[in-house]
Amino acid sequence: MIQDEILKLKKEKNAVILAHYYQDKEVQDIADYVGDSLALSKIAATTDADLIVFCGVNFMAETAKILSPEKKVILPVKEALCPMAMMITKKKLKRYKEANPDRVVICYVNSYADVKALSDVCVTSSNAEKIIMSYKDRKMLYIPDKNLGTYLADKYNLDIDVWPGFCCIHNNLTVDDVLALKEQHPSALLLIHPESPLAVLKMADYVGSTKGILDYATASEHEEFIIGTEDGILHPLQKNNPNKKFYILSSGLRCYDMKLTKIEDVLYALQNETYEITVDPKTLEGAKKALDKMMEMS
């Protein structure tokens, strides 16, 4: 079996397999750790493994490399990209900073190393609120997700410029999607990821990260939930809560890039140690400062 060969190679090579919640369930089940960006970042920073196999998209594997520069980090599918991360560039951010030197740059981890290197601190959806509130009396720029930045600016009346980037799946959620599912499941609680538009977030019973949604649903005594994030989360939700019911808010909540990685790709990556992630040393140094600051403030 493929799973047996993966386990054998993992032991031989002292490898650890990390998988994001948005991966296919077969990939989640073979992983050593399944989590959101914050949890996986912490594991990448502290693992004793020699080889990190990161089942996610490329900015995640790049982040693991920045946090563990001495480790070999591989991404099983080279083409697993993140459109949001590509919505901001080093050149454009540098131009903004020159025009707005008084603003603290808060950088979502859904970004590339050269952008992180120009930022003051990184955040994930799990810790963005806490870290941003540490700068509540400062002028800020939140990059690259306009929706999470807008949500926190609105919630706390903060002075935050937001970059016009977005997640291609969460950004498509609409009020009509919510009304339609609420009509079908009137007693279900609505749990939504903050990468969604503000009008949709204001209808939620809970707004939080992927891990936050999982924890909230697991701790709740409620039995039905409408889930407003990528459908890969349904697998751990159902595993943790076999007697509860979960309804995905939209059929469009499926990330093509996250779903590129198959269990066969994980085996091939372990066999051939491809595709290796590299980061320029100077860029890595700057990006690591922003990520280390995130870890300190989390």
Buried (B, 14 or more C-beta within 10 A) or exposed (E): EEEEEBBEBBEEBEBBBBBBBBBBBBBBBBBBBBBBBBBBBBBBBEBEBEBBBBBBBBBBBBBBBBBBEEBBBBBBBEEBBBBBBBBBBBEBBEEBBEEEEEBBBBBBBBBBBBBBBBBBBBBBBBBBBEBBEEBEEBEBBBBBBBBBBBBBBEBEEBEBBBBEBBBBBBBBBBEEBBEEBBEEBEEBBBBBBBBBBBEBBBBBBBBBBBBBBBBBBEEBEBEBBBBBBBBBBBBBBBEEBEEBBBBBBBEEBBBEBBBBBBBEBBBBBBEEBBBEBEBEEEBBEBBBBBBBBBBEBB
